[in-house]
Amino acid sequence: MRLDDVDLNNTIFTCMQEIAEMTECQLVSPLQNSTVLLESGLDSLGFAMLVSRLEEELGFDPFVQMEEPVYPATLGEFLAIYQKFAPAQ
């Protein structure tokens, strides 16, 4: 069984909020698929922390699994990468 996309997205949003609080950043509201990552409120360090936290929470890092690196520009692209590489449960 594959990790449900809703659960996956909720985990990502929760981790984003936690990282924003830890780094004293303010996420834009509302976060939407079209939100540009660099305008979301997290800086590059925040995103590095987010990917690390997500690996701990989800047990995988999609950016390591990619054959060719992809750098998502929007939140929707970021979510799609995690959805694509989510392992079967």
C-alpha positions in Angstrom: 0.0 0.0 0.0 1.4 3.4 -1.0 1.6 6.3 1.5 -1.6 8.3 1.0 -0.9 11.6 -0.8 -3.1 13.5 1.8 -1.1 12.0 4.7 2.2 12.7 2.8 1.2 16.4 2.2 0.0 16.8 5.8 3.4 15.5 7.0 5.2 17.9 4.7 3.1 20.9 5.8 3.6 20.0 9.5 7.3 19.7 9.1 7.4 23.0 7.2 5.7 24.7 10.1 8.0 23.1 12.6 11.1 24.2 10.7 9.7 27.7 10.3 9.2 27.9 14.1 12.7 26.6 14.8 14.3 29.1 12.4 12.0 31.9 13.4 10.6 32.3 9.9 7.0 33.1 8.9 5.5 30.9 6.2 3.2 32.7 3.7 -0.4 32.0 4.1 -2.0 30.2 2.5 0.6 27.8 1.2 -0.6 26.7 -2.3 0.7 24.5 -5.0 1.7 27.6 -6.9 3.7 29.1 -4.0 7.2 29.7 -5.2 9.5 27.9 -2.7 11.9 30.8 -2.3 8.9 33.0 -1.4 7.3 30.5 1.0 9.1 32.0 4.1 11.8 29.3 4.4 15.3 30.1 3.2 17.7 27.6 1.7 18.9 26.4 5.1 15.3 25.9 6.1 14.7 23.8 3.1 17.8 21.7 3.8 16.5 21.2 7.3 13.1 20.3 5.9 14.4 17.6 3.6 16.4 16.2 6.4 13.4 16.2 8.8 11.2 14.6 6.1 13.8 11.8 5.6 13.6 11.1 9.3 9.8 11.2 9.3 9.1 9.4 6.0 12.1 7.1 5.8 13.2 8.2 2.3 14.8 11.1 0.5 13.5 11.5 -3.1 16.4 13.7 -4.1 18.9 10.9 -3.5 16.7 8.5 -5.5 16.5 10.7 -8.6 18.6 9.7 -11.6 18.8 13.3 -12.7 18.6 16.1 -10.1 15.4 18.2 -10.2 15.1 21.4 -8.3 11.5 22.2 -7.6 10.4 25.8 -8.1 7.0 25.6 -6.5 5.4 23.9 -3.5 3.4 21.8 -5.9 6.5 20.5 -7.7 8.1 19.8 -4.3 5.0 17.8 -3.2 4.9 15.9 -6.5 8.5 14.8 -6.1 7.7 13.3 -2.7 4.5 11.7 -4.1 6.4 10.2 -7.0 9.2 8.6 -4.9 7.1 7.5 -1.9 7.8 3.9 -1.2 5.1 1.3 -1.3 4.0 0.5 2.3 
